[in-house]
Amino acid sequence: MLDRKPEIYTALGFPVVILNPKYRLFEGEEVLDISPKDIMEGVFRMMPDKRGRLTGAEIRFLRSYMKLTQEAFGKMIGVDHSSIAKWEAKKAEITGMEIQVEILLRARCRLFGNKKAHIGESFIENLLADALARKDSGEPLKLAI
């Protein structure tokens, strides 16, 4: 089997690299043989582990995939809906959200995407409480890398 050149899929508002894509013939032309639904599901599963900070377009994708309003999405991570709107407006730029909020968002997405994830609801609630306490006190998040 011949390795194919990666495809860049941009329909989600940000680039997704599809490695070794498969094609099929459609009306005499080769087209990518993967459904948008499969791409969205794969991206959502991978997003919590994405290297680097999240962009506005990625935040909008996550919220839309979870079928949440900006208000409900903000409540889920302890921020006002106006913050969600501001982040989504950044499109391809990183949002600038506080790191502990982004960590909480990634954990929430993991829980949403995998009910068997090793992240319990109480763990998420404690993370939220800690993130809000740090936000109020200005205490930086300490990560051991």
Backbone torsions as a table, in degrees:
resi	resn	phi	psi	omega
1	MET	NA	134.8	-176.3
2	LEU	-86.9	129.7	174.9
3	ASP	-71.2	136.1	180.0
4	ARG	-99.7	155.4	174.4
5	LYS	-65.1	136.3	179.8
6	PRO	-57.4	148.3	176.1
7	GLU	-103.4	144.3	174.6
8	ILE	-103.4	117.5	-179.8
9	TYR	-102.5	122.9	-174.2
10	THR	-118.2	5.0	-174.6
11	ALA	-66.5	-14.0	179.9
12	LEU	-87.0	-5.2	-178.8
13	GLY	100.1	-3.2	177.0
14	PHE	-150.5	154.9	-175.9
15	PRO	-73.8	136.4	173.9
16	VAL	-124.0	123.2	179.9
17	VAL	-88.8	123.0	177.8
18	ILE	-103.0	111.1	-176.9
19	LEU	-80.8	140.9	178.9
20	ASN	43.5	60.0	-175.9
21	PRO	-66.4	152.9	175.2
22	LYS	-106.7	147.4	-177.6
23	TYR	-125.5	160.1	171.7
24	ARG	-139.8	159.9	178.3
25	LEU	-83.1	132.2	175.7
26	PHE	-137.8	115.0	-178.0
27	GLU	49.9	45.0	175.4
28	GLY	81.4	0.4	179.5
29	GLU	-121.0	147.3	174.4
30	GLU	-77.9	127.0	176.6
31	VAL	-126.1	154.1	178.9
32	LEU	-58.7	130.4	-176.9
33	ASP	-100.6	69.1	175.4
34	ILE	-154.0	139.3	-177.6
35	SER	-82.8	148.5	174.9
36	PRO	-55.6	-35.7	178.7
37	LYS	-61.6	-43.9	178.8
38	ASP	-63.4	-39.1	178.2
39	ILE	-64.1	-47.0	-179.0
40	MET	-61.2	-43.6	179.0
41	GLU	-62.5	-43.3	178.7
42	GLY	-64.5	-42.9	179.3
43	VAL	-63.9	-44.0	-179.7
44	PHE	-61.4	-41.4	178.3
45	ARG	-64.0	-35.5	-176.5
46	MET	-84.7	-23.4	-172.3
47	MET	-56.9	-40.4	179.0
48	PRO	-59.6	-25.6	-178.4
49	ASP	-99.5	5.5	-178.6
50	LYS	-59.3	134.4	175.4
51	ARG	-76.0	142.1	179.1
52	GLY	87.1	169.3	-176.6
53	ARG	-76.7	157.3	-179.6
54	LEU	-79.6	147.2	177.8
55	THR	-98.1	168.5	177.3
56	GLY	-59.4	-41.9	179.4
57	ALA	-64.6	-36.0	178.4
58	GLU	-69.5	-38.0	176.2
59	ILE	-62.2	-46.6	179.2
60	ARG	-60.0	-41.6	178.0
61	PHE	-60.7	-48.8	-178.6
62	LEU	-59.0	-46.3	-179.5
63	ARG	-62.8	-45.0	-179.6
64	SER	-65.0	-41.8	-180.0
65	TYR	-61.1	-37.8	-179.5
66	MET	-81.7	-3.4	179.2
67	LYS	57.6	46.9	-179.8
68	LEU	-114.5	146.5	171.5
69	THR	-73.0	166.1	175.7
70	GLN	-60.1	-37.3	179.7
71	GLU	-64.4	-48.2	-179.8
72	ALA	-66.2	-38.9	179.0
73	PHE	-64.3	-44.5	178.5
74	GLY	-61.9	-42.8	179.2
75	LYS	-61.2	-37.7	-179.4
76	MET	-60.8	-30.2	-177.8
77	ILE	-116.6	9.8	172.5
78	GLY	78.4	30.5	177.0
79	VAL	-129.8	161.8	178.2
80	ASP	-74.6	151.3	-179.3
81	HIS	-60.8	-25.6	178.6
82	SER	-65.8	-30.1	175.4
83	SER	-66.4	-40.9	179.3
84	ILE	-61.9	-46.2	179.5
85	ALA	-59.9	-43.0	-179.9
86	LYS	-63.6	-42.9	-179.7
87	TRP	-66.3	-45.9	-178.7
88	GLU	-62.6	-31.9	179.4
89	ALA	-66.7	-17.6	180.0
90	LYS	-72.9	-14.2	178.1
91	LYS	50.2	-106.9	-174.4
92	ALA	-81.5	-6.1	179.9
93	GLU	-88.1	154.4	174.8
94	ILE	-65.9	151.0	-170.8
95	THR	-74.0	-34.2	-174.2
96	GLY	84.8	9.4	178.0
97	MET	-65.6	155.0	178.2
98	GLU	-61.1	143.7	-174.8
99	ILE	-60.0	-37.9	-178.5
100	GLN	-68.9	-30.0	175.7
101	VAL	-69.1	-40.6	178.4
102	GLU	-65.3	-38.7	177.4
103	ILE	-63.2	-44.1	177.9
104	LEU	-61.8	-42.9	178.4
105	LEU	-59.8	-45.1	179.5
106	ARG	-62.7	-40.0	177.8
107	ALA	-65.0	-42.2	178.2
108	ARG	-61.7	-41.3	178.5
109	CYS	-64.5	-40.1	177.9
110	ARG	-61.1	-44.5	179.3
111	LEU	-64.2	-42.8	179.6
112	PHE	-62.9	-42.8	-175.0
113	GLY	-78.6	-19.8	-175.8
114	ASN	-145.2	98.3	-178.5
115	LYS	-62.7	-18.2	178.9
116	LYS	-96.7	8.8	179.6
117	ALA	-60.8	152.1	-179.8
118	HIS	-83.6	47.6	178.0
119	ILE	-133.0	107.2	-180.0
120	GLY	-83.5	160.4	-179.2
121	GLU	-60.4	-38.1	179.4
122	SER	-65.7	-36.0	176.1
123	PHE	-60.4	-43.5	179.5
124	ILE	-64.3	-44.2	-179.4
125	GLU	-63.3	-38.8	176.8
126	ASN	-66.4	-39.9	176.9
127	LEU	-60.4	-43.0	179.4
128	LEU	-62.2	-47.2	179.5
129	ALA	-59.6	-44.0	178.7
130	ASP	-63.5	-42.6	-179.7
131	ALA	-62.7	-42.4	179.4
132	LEU	-67.3	-38.5	178.0
133	ALA	-64.0	-42.3	178.3
134	ARG	-65.2	-38.9	179.6
135	LYS	-60.5	-44.3	-178.2
136	ASP	-70.4	-36.4	-175.4
137	SER	-90.3	-14.9	-177.4
138	GLY	78.9	6.1	-179.9
139	GLU	-68.4	129.0	-179.6
140	PRO	-74.4	152.0	175.1
141	LEU	-76.4	135.5	-178.5
142	LYS	-110.5	118.6	-179.3
143	LEU	-113.6	133.7	173.1
144	ALA	-93.2	115.1	-177.6
145	ILE	-109.0	NA	NA
